[in-house]
C-alpha cells in the first residue's frame, strides 16, 4: 500500500507536489498524476510539504491528512510594516513580576515553538520547564557554584566574563544570573543527534518570538546554558544520565515595564559573493 493517496477527482496533474518534495521521491510527468517512486517510503521524512502545497487538497499522506491541516488564512499574513514592528519591538526583559506563569500557558507556548524547522524533520527538541521562583533559584545556585569554581580554577577567564561580579551580587541577594524570573524553559536534545543543537536554537527562537502573544516576557539565559553544558552536578540534574544535553535556556515571566520605542541597530555588514 502506498504512503501517498491522490484523489483523481481533485488532482489537476500540475506536479506541484513533486516539485516541492524535499526528498524528490514523487514522480510526475506532464499530463499524468504524480505518484511516489517505488520503495521510497523509508526516504520520506514526513514533513507534509506535499499535503500542504497542493492547492486542490488532492493529496493525503499516511501520517498527514488534509483534514488535519489548518488552512493558511491570508487575512492573517503580516504586512511588511507589521513584520518590522513585530521583530524590532522585541526586547530582552530582565525585570519580572513575581507572578508564576501558568503551566497551560507555557505548554501552549512550547506547542507553537515545536513548529520550528529541524534538519531532516527529525524534530529532536525535548523541552524541560523549571517553573516557580524557588525552584529556579535552586538551579541558579548550582550555576553560581560553577562560577565560583571557575574563579578559583580559571580566574583570568572568569573575570573576563565578569563572573566575580555575578557571584558577588548573588552573595548580596541580587540575582543577575536568572534575574528572578519565575520560570526557565530549556531546549534539550539527545547527545547522539548531531542536529539537536541547531534545532534547539531555532525552536527557542520561535518560542522567544511567540511569547509576546501570551504577554510573556523572555530573555536568553547564557550563563545558565554554559553551566548546564559543562558543570556535572547541574548537567546530571538536567538529564545528562538519560543522554540529554541542554542547548538553549530562556527566562520567562511577566514584565514589570513596557517598552515604547524601537532603537536603531548597526547597519548590517553584507558580503555579496
C-alpha positions, -999 to 999 in steps of 0.1 A, spaced: 0 0 0 14 34 -10 20 60 17 6 87 -5 -31 88 -17 -41 111 -45 -77 119 -52 -81 116 -90 -111 139 -89 -92 167 -72 -58 163 -87 -50 187 -115 -18 169 -126 2 201 -121 32 184 -105 35 209 -77 38 182 -50 66 166 -69 85 199 -74 83 207 -37 91 173 -22 125 179 -5 135 143 -9 125 142 -46 106 109 -42 74 119 -61 74 110 -98 55 132 -122 51 136 -159 31 163 -177 -4 152 -181 -2 124 -155 -10 122 -119 20 122 -96 29 91 -76 57 81 -52 87 63 -67 87 26 -58 104 16 -25 108 52 -12 87 50 20 118 48 41 132 80 25 101 101 33 107 125 62 70 131 69 74 168 65 40 173 50 52 196 22 32 176 -4 0 178 15 5 215 24 15 228 -10 -13 212 -31 -38 240 -39 -66 215 -45 -63 193 -14 -59 163 -36 -31 145 -17 -31 127 16 0 113 34 -4 82 56 6 103 86 -6 137 75 -42 141 63 -56 172 45 -84 174 71 -58 175 99 -40 206 84 -51 241 93 -56 262 62 -35 293 57 -56 324 64 -44 351 40 -61 377 62 -36 369 89 -5 373 68 17 400 82 24 431 62 59 444 59 53 472 84 37 448 108 66 423 104 92 451 110 75 463 142 70 428 155 107 420 151 121 454 161 99 458 191 110 426 207 132 432 238 152 411 262 133 415 295 152 413 328 127 427 353 99 403 360 69 403 382 69 375 408 37 361 394 41 325 382 33 316 346 6 290 344 17 256 331 -10 257 305 4 289 291 39 275 290 27 243 273 8 263 246 39 284 240 61 253 236 35 238 213 39 268 190 77 266 192 75 229 182 66 240 146 102 253 141 121 236 113 147 209 121 172 191 100 156 162 81 124 169 100 139 149 129 121 172 155 148 163 181 139 190 207 130 179 242 116 206 265 122 210 302 105 236 323 117 248 357 86 267 370 84 286 402 109 311 417 121 289 445 129 261 421 146 284 396 167 297 425 177 262 435 190 255 400 206 290 398 226 282 430 243 254 410 252 279 383 267 302 409 286 272 423 301 266 389 310 303 386 328 302 419 348 272 408 358 290 376 370 319 397 393 295 416 405 274 386 404 299 357 405 333 373 416 353 343 389 339 320 363 340 348 369 377 354 369 385 317 333 371 318 326 391 349 318 360 369 332 377 400 306 404 398 278 379 393 289 358 423 293 388 445 258 401 436 243 367 444 261 366 477 244 400 485 210 389 475 209 402 439 203 376 412 219 388 379 221 352 366 184 343 362 171 378 371 144 365 395 125 351 365 97 328 378 103 302 350 131 288 329 125 270 297 152 246 284 155 232 249 174 199 250 184 172 226 200 137 228 237 137 227 237 112 198 218 136 175 241 160 156 212 182 145 199 188 180 220 219 189 208 239 158 172 226 162 171 237 198 184 272 190 158 276 162 130 263 183 139 285 212 139 315 188 104 306 178 94 304 214 111 338 221 91 355 194 58 336 201 59 345 238 47 381 231 13 367 220 9 355 256 22 387 272 51 366 285 85 383 286 116 364 278 154 367 275 181 342 267 200 329 297 235 324 285 253 318 319 228 291 328 233 275 294 271 275 298 270 259 332 244 233 320 268 222 293 299 218 314 291 216 351 285 180 360 262 184 390 239 207 370 241 186 338 231 155 357 202 173 374 191 183 339 191 148 324 227 140 314 224 104 326 195 100 301 217 113 273 202 148 272 222 179 266 209 215 271 213 236 241 192 267 249 178 283 280 152 310 282 140 331 312 102 337 312 78 357 332 55 387 331 72 420 326 71 449 351 77 475 324 65 482 288 88 495 261 76 523 239 103 528 213 124 508 189 161 518 190 182 516 158 208 489 153 241 490 134 239 488 97 244 451 88 276 442 71 269 422 39 294 405 16 280 397 -18 296 367 -34 
